Amino acid sequence: MAVAPVPLAVLDVDRFDTSSDAALLDRLYIPGLQRAGGLQTAATAAAGRVVVHDAGAHFQLTGIDVHQAPLTPAAIVNLLPARRP
């Protein structure tokens, strides 16, 4: 989202533990991410709105909208900007 901005990204992170290096290697291997500042820097660089759901208790990032529980499809649709006729 830093390179190609979008207005909204809704991400289900399946209770990802942001403090675990093992989780980063197993589930989110992106070469260079940790050297560039990690997930926090990536979240800060996003030009649009980032909504994370199903985060659980161990997902810790600031500057984005984090929901510990999964969002329902209706809740996700309600996040979308209203379309003009």
DOMARLUM-912486 format. One line per field, with one value per atom (N, C-alpha, C, O): residue in one letter; x, y, z. Coordinates in nm, 3 decimals. Example, Ala and Ser with C-alpha at 12.3 -4.5 7.8 and 13.67 -1.06 7.14 Angstrom:
# residues 2
res = (a | a | a | a | s | s | s | s)
east = (1.319 | 1.230 | 1.320 | 1.424 | 1.285 | 1.367 | 1.290 | 1.341)
north = (-0.569 | -0.450 | -0.330 | -0.332 | -0.225 | -0.106 | 0.003 | 0.114)
up = (0.780 | 0.780 | 0.780 | 0.846 | 0.708 | 0.714 | 0.787 | 0.804)
This chain:
# residues 85
res = (m | m | m | m | a | a | a | a | v | v | v | v | a | a | a | a | p | p | p | p | v | v | v | v | p | p | p | p | l | l | l | l | a | a | a | a | v | v | v | v | l | l | l | l | d | d | d | d | v | v | v | v | d | d | d | d | r | r | r | r | f | f | f | f | d | d | d | d | t | t | t | t | s | s | s | s | s | s | s | s | d | d | d | d | a | a | a | a | a | a | a | a | l | l | l | l | l | l | l | l | d | d | d | d | r | r | r | r | l | l | l | l | y | y | y | y | i | i | i | i | p | p | p | p | g | g | g | g | l | l | l | l | q | q | q | q | r | r | r | r | a | a | a | a | g | g | g | g | g | g | g | g | l | l | l | l | q | q | q | q | t | t | t | t | a | a | a | a | a | a | a | a | t | t | t | t | a | a | a | a | a | a | a | a | a | a | a | a | g | g | g | g | r | r | r | r | v | v | v | v | v | v | v | v | v | v | v | v | h | h | h | h | d | d | d | d | a | a | a | a | g | g | g | g | a | a | a | a | h | h | h | h | f | f | f | f | q | q | q | q | l | l | l | l | t | t | t | t | g | g | g | g | i | i | i | i | d | d | d | d | v | v | v | v | h | h | h | h | q | q | q | q | a | a | a | a | p | p | p | p | l | l | l | l | t | t | t | t | p | p | p | p | a | a | a | a | a | a | a | a | i | i | i | i | v | v | v | v | n | n | n | n | l | l | l | l | l | l | l | l | p | p | p | p | a | a | a | a | r | r | r | r | r | r | r | r | p | p | p | p)
east = (0.081 | 0.000 | 0.086 | 0.035 | 0.213 | 0.302 | 0.337 | 0.361 | 0.342 | 0.381 | 0.259 | 0.262 | 0.153 | 0.030 | -0.085 | -0.150 | -0.110 | -0.210 | -0.350 | -0.393 | -0.419 | -0.559 | -0.632 | -0.570 | -0.760 | -0.831 | -0.850 | -0.855 | -0.861 | -0.891 | -0.838 | -0.855 | -0.773 | -0.730 | -0.786 | -0.763 | -0.859 | -0.913 | -0.841 | -0.851 | -0.767 | -0.680 | -0.718 | -0.725 | -0.743 | -0.766 | -0.629 | -0.569 | -0.578 | -0.443 | -0.440 | -0.333 | -0.555 | -0.563 | -0.480 | -0.400 | -0.503 | -0.437 | -0.284 | -0.218 | -0.230 | -0.086 | -0.016 | -0.062 | 0.093 | 0.170 | 0.284 | 0.383 | 0.270 | 0.369 | 0.502 | 0.602 | 0.504 | 0.627 | 0.712 | 0.823 | 0.663 | 0.732 | 0.808 | 0.749 | 0.941 | 1.021 | 0.989 | 0.991 | 0.959 | 0.924 | 0.796 | 0.786 | 0.698 | 0.574 | 0.601 | 0.543 | 0.688 | 0.723 | 0.786 | 0.754 | 0.877 | 0.942 | 0.846 | 0.849 | 0.760 | 0.669 | 0.552 | 0.512 | 0.496 | 0.369 | 0.375 | 0.283 | 0.481 | 0.486 | 0.629 | 0.685 | 0.687 | 0.825 | 0.831 | 0.792 | 0.879 | 0.900 | 1.044 | 1.075 | 1.132 | 1.273 | 1.293 | 1.237 | 1.373 | 1.404 | 1.306 | 1.332 | 1.192 | 1.090 | 1.142 | 1.123 | 1.207 | 1.257 | 1.365 | 1.368 | 1.452 | 1.556 | 1.496 | 1.552 | 1.385 | 1.320 | 1.236 | 1.177 | 1.228 | 1.151 | 1.038 | 0.969 | 1.015 | 0.913 | 0.772 | 0.749 | 0.679 | 0.537 | 0.492 | 0.409 | 0.546 | 0.506 | 0.539 | 0.457 | 0.657 | 0.695 | 0.608 | 0.567 | 0.579 | 0.493 | 0.354 | 0.296 | 0.301 | 0.169 | 0.171 | 0.075 | 0.279 | 0.291 | 0.304 | 0.257 | 0.367 | 0.390 | 0.266 | 0.262 | 0.165 | 0.044 | -0.027 | -0.051 | -0.061 | -0.126 | -0.275 | -0.333 | -0.338 | -0.482 | -0.511 | -0.421 | -0.636 | -0.679 | -0.655 | -0.689 | -0.595 | -0.570 | -0.655 | -0.646 | -0.737 | -0.819 | -0.776 | -0.781 | -0.734 | -0.691 | -0.796 | -0.839 | -0.839 | -0.933 | -0.887 | -0.796 | -0.949 | -0.908 | -0.764 | -0.685 | -0.730 | -0.593 | -0.557 | -0.440 | -0.653 | -0.620 | -0.548 | -0.546 | -0.490 | -0.430 | -0.285 | -0.232 | -0.217 | -0.074 | -0.037 | 0.080 | -0.134 | -0.107 | -0.097 | -0.197 | 0.022 | 0.045 | 0.103 | 0.222 | 0.020 | 0.065 | -0.014 | -0.131 | 0.048 | -0.021 | -0.042 | 0.026 | -0.138 | -0.163 | -0.258 | -0.285 | -0.308 | -0.407 | -0.523 | -0.512 | -0.632 | -0.753 | -0.747 | -0.763 | -0.725 | -0.708 | -0.828 | -0.866 | -0.887 | -0.998 | -0.951 | -0.905 | -0.962 | -0.917 | -1.001 | -0.947 | -1.129 | -1.220 | -1.235 | -1.208 | -1.279 | -1.306 | -1.425 | -1.520 | -1.420 | -1.532 | -1.627 | -1.583 | -1.753 | -1.851 | -1.845 | -1.796 | -1.894 | -1.899 | -1.976 | -1.936 | -2.085 | -2.162 | -2.080 | -2.088 | -2.002 | -1.917 | -1.811 | -1.779 | -1.758 | -1.658 | -1.721 | -1.662 | -1.839 | -1.908 | -1.936 | -1.928 | -1.968 | -1.994 | -1.870 | -1.882 | -1.752 | -1.628 | -1.605 | -1.532 | -1.666 | -1.646 | -1.702 | -1.807 | -1.633 | -1.687 | -1.816 | -1.833 | -1.905 | -2.031 | -2.003 | -1.921 | -2.072 | -2.058 | -2.158 | -2.272 | -2.111 | -2.199 | -2.266 | -2.203 | -2.392 | -2.463 | -2.410 | -2.460)
north = (-0.120 | 0.000 | 0.126 | 0.235 | 0.112 | 0.229 | 0.260 | 0.376 | 0.158 | 0.176 | 0.202 | 0.290 | 0.125 | 0.140 | 0.161 | 0.065 | 0.287 | 0.316 | 0.266 | 0.277 | 0.212 | 0.174 | 0.239 | 0.265 | 0.267 | 0.336 | 0.252 | 0.306 | 0.118 | 0.034 | -0.107 | -0.166 | -0.160 | -0.300 | -0.363 | -0.312 | -0.473 | -0.547 | -0.681 | -0.760 | -0.705 | -0.822 | -0.911 | -0.865 | -1.037 | -1.138 | -1.196 | -1.262 | -1.173 | -1.216 | -1.346 | -1.389 | -1.408 | -1.541 | -1.550 | -1.642 | -1.453 | -1.449 | -1.453 | -1.524 | -1.376 | -1.371 | -1.305 | -1.201 | -1.363 | -1.309 | -1.225 | -1.278 | -1.093 | -1.003 | -1.003 | -0.954 | -1.058 | -1.060 | -1.184 | -1.194 | -1.277 | -1.403 | -1.404 | -1.395 | -1.414 | -1.425 | -1.554 | -1.557 | -1.662 | -1.789 | -1.774 | -1.828 | -1.701 | -1.679 | -1.598 | -1.626 | -1.500 | -1.422 | -1.510 | -1.498 | -1.598 | -1.686 | -1.789 | -1.818 | -1.845 | -1.951 | -1.900 | -1.964 | -1.784 | -1.743 | -1.614 | -1.584 | -1.539 | -1.408 | -1.378 | -1.274 | -1.469 | -1.450 | -1.351 | -1.381 | -1.233 | -1.130 | -1.084 | -1.012 | -1.123 | -1.087 | -0.937 | -0.856 | -0.901 | -0.761 | -0.686 | -0.573 | -0.747 | -0.676 | -0.633 | -0.518 | -0.722 | -0.688 | -0.580 | -0.490 | -0.588 | -0.485 | -0.350 | -0.246 | -0.350 | -0.224 | -0.165 | -0.058 | -0.234 | -0.181 | -0.270 | -0.239 | -0.381 | -0.477 | -0.436 | -0.345 | -0.508 | -0.485 | -0.345 | -0.285 | -0.292 | -0.158 | -0.054 | 0.033 | -0.063 | 0.030 | 0.011 | 0.109 | -0.114 | -0.141 | -0.082 | -0.024 | -0.096 | -0.041 | 0.111 | 0.173 | 0.171 | 0.318 | 0.370 | 0.480 | 0.293 | 0.337 | 0.325 | 0.383 | 0.252 | 0.233 | 0.366 | 0.439 | 0.398 | 0.525 | 0.523 | 0.628 | 0.407 | 0.398 | 0.349 | 0.338 | 0.321 | 0.271 | 0.121 | 0.047 | 0.075 | -0.068 | -0.113 | -0.058 | -0.215 | -0.275 | -0.421 | -0.498 | -0.458 | -0.595 | -0.657 | -0.594 | -0.781 | -0.849 | -0.990 | -1.041 | -1.055 | -1.186 | -1.179 | -1.271 | -1.068 | -1.045 | -1.124 | -1.159 | -1.151 | -1.219 | -1.126 | -1.004 | -1.182 | -1.103 | -1.065 | -0.978 | -1.126 | -1.104 | -1.025 | -1.021 | -0.964 | -0.882 | -0.737 | -0.678 | -0.681 | -0.547 | -0.455 | -0.462 | -0.370 | -0.265 | -0.140 | -0.148 | -0.026 | 0.101 | 0.169 | 0.140 | 0.260 | 0.338 | 0.273 | 0.329 | 0.154 | 0.088 | 0.045 | 0.046 | 0.009 | -0.032 | -0.183 | -0.261 | -0.226 | -0.367 | -0.417 | -0.359 | -0.527 | -0.594 | -0.732 | -0.810 | -0.763 | -0.894 | -1.007 | -1.114 | -0.988 | -1.092 | -1.081 | -0.976 | -1.190 | -1.183 | -1.090 | -1.085 | -1.017 | -0.935 | -1.020 | -1.110 | -0.991 | -1.059 | -0.998 | -0.886 | -1.069 | -1.010 | -0.877 | -0.783 | -0.869 | -0.745 | -0.631 | -0.517 | -0.660 | -0.557 | -0.509 | -0.390 | -0.600 | -0.562 | -0.475 | -0.375 | -0.512 | -0.430 | -0.291 | -0.193 | -0.280 | -0.149 | -0.061 | 0.060 | -0.119 | -0.041 | 0.028 | 0.128 | -0.025 | 0.029 | 0.170 | 0.200 | 0.256 | 0.392 | 0.388 | 0.304 | 0.479 | 0.487 | 0.527 | 0.614 | 0.462 | 0.497 | 0.605 | 0.605 | 0.693 | 0.803 | 0.760 | 0.696 | 0.794 | 0.756 | 0.826 | 0.804)
up = (0.000 | 0.000 | 0.000 | -0.025 | 0.027 | 0.021 | -0.125 | -0.159 | -0.209 | -0.348 | -0.436 | -0.522 | -0.415 | -0.493 | -0.394 | -0.352 | -0.356 | -0.254 | -0.291 | -0.406 | -0.192 | -0.204 | -0.087 | 0.017 | -0.100 | 0.008 | 0.133 | 0.244 | 0.118 | 0.233 | 0.212 | 0.106 | 0.315 | 0.316 | 0.444 | 0.554 | 0.429 | 0.542 | 0.546 | 0.453 | 0.654 | 0.663 | 0.780 | 0.894 | 0.752 | 0.857 | 0.889 | 0.804 | 1.012 | 1.046 | 1.127 | 1.170 | 1.147 | 1.209 | 1.338 | 1.355 | 1.427 | 1.559 | 1.550 | 1.626 | 1.458 | 1.437 | 1.554 | 1.602 | 1.602 | 1.713 | 1.657 | 1.606 | 1.666 | 1.609 | 1.685 | 1.633 | 1.805 | 1.884 | 1.857 | 1.909 | 1.777 | 1.754 | 1.622 | 1.514 | 1.632 | 1.510 | 1.436 | 1.313 | 1.510 | 1.447 | 1.365 | 1.255 | 1.416 | 1.342 | 1.215 | 1.110 | 1.225 | 1.106 | 0.999 | 0.881 | 1.040 | 0.943 | 0.885 | 0.766 | 0.971 | 0.928 | 0.845 | 0.747 | 0.883 | 0.824 | 0.743 | 0.668 | 0.758 | 0.691 | 0.647 | 0.682 | 0.573 | 0.531 | 0.415 | 0.302 | 0.446 | 0.344 | 0.359 | 0.454 | 0.268 | 0.281 | 0.299 | 0.225 | 0.399 | 0.424 | 0.512 | 0.551 | 0.544 | 0.622 | 0.758 | 0.798 | 0.830 | 0.963 | 0.955 | 1.039 | 0.857 | 0.842 | 0.808 | 0.846 | 0.738 | 0.700 | 0.812 | 0.796 | 0.925 | 1.038 | 1.081 | 1.178 | 1.012 | 1.053 | 1.014 | 0.935 | 1.074 | 1.044 | 1.083 | 1.015 | 1.193 | 1.236 | 1.129 | 1.101 | 1.071 | 0.965 | 0.842 | 0.778 | 0.808 | 0.693 | 0.715 | 0.623 | 0.835 | 0.866 | 0.859 | 0.812 | 0.906 | 0.904 | 0.762 | 0.732 | 0.674 | 0.536 | 0.448 | 0.339 | 0.493 | 0.413 | 0.394 | 0.491 | 0.270 | 0.241 | 0.269 | 0.297 | 0.262 | 0.287 | 0.428 | 0.512 | 0.454 | 0.584 | 0.591 | 0.498 | 0.701 | 0.723 | 0.841 | 0.951 | 0.818 | 0.922 | 0.936 | 0.840 | 1.055 | 1.084 | 1.174 | 1.271 | 1.142 | 1.230 | 1.256 | 1.189 | 1.355 | 1.404 | 1.454 | 1.433 | 1.521 | 1.566 | 1.691 | 1.710 | 1.777 | 1.901 | 1.997 | 1.977 | 2.099 | 2.207 | 2.181 | 2.252 | 2.084 | 2.068 | 1.943 | 1.904 | 1.879 | 1.762 | 1.809 | 1.852 | 1.800 | 1.852 | 1.745 | 1.714 | 1.688 | 1.596 | 1.627 | 1.664 | 1.612 | 1.634 | 1.499 | 1.402 | 1.496 | 1.376 | 1.277 | 1.171 | 1.310 | 1.226 | 1.315 | 1.437 | 1.253 | 1.323 | 1.347 | 1.252 | 1.472 | 1.505 | 1.584 | 1.685 | 1.537 | 1.605 | 1.647 | 1.564 | 1.776 | 1.824 | 1.768 | 1.738 | 1.754 | 1.705 | 1.553 | 1.495 | 1.489 | 1.345 | 1.318 | 1.397 | 1.209 | 1.166 | 1.082 | 1.010 | 1.092 | 1.007 | 0.867 | 0.851 | 0.767 | 0.633 | 0.631 | 0.562 | 0.706 | 0.711 | 0.770 | 0.723 | 0.872 | 0.934 | 0.836 | 0.832 | 0.757 | 0.656 | 0.549 | 0.508 | 0.503 | 0.402 | 0.456 | 0.381 | 0.584 | 0.644 | 0.649 | 0.664 | 0.637 | 0.635 | 0.502 | 0.494 | 0.397 | 0.263 | 0.253 | 0.310 | 0.182 | 0.165 | 0.083 | -0.005 | 0.114 | 0.041 | -0.104 | -0.131 | -0.194 | -0.336 | -0.374 | -0.329 | -0.454 | -0.501 | -0.630 | -0.715 | -0.646 | -0.771 | -0.893 | -1.003)
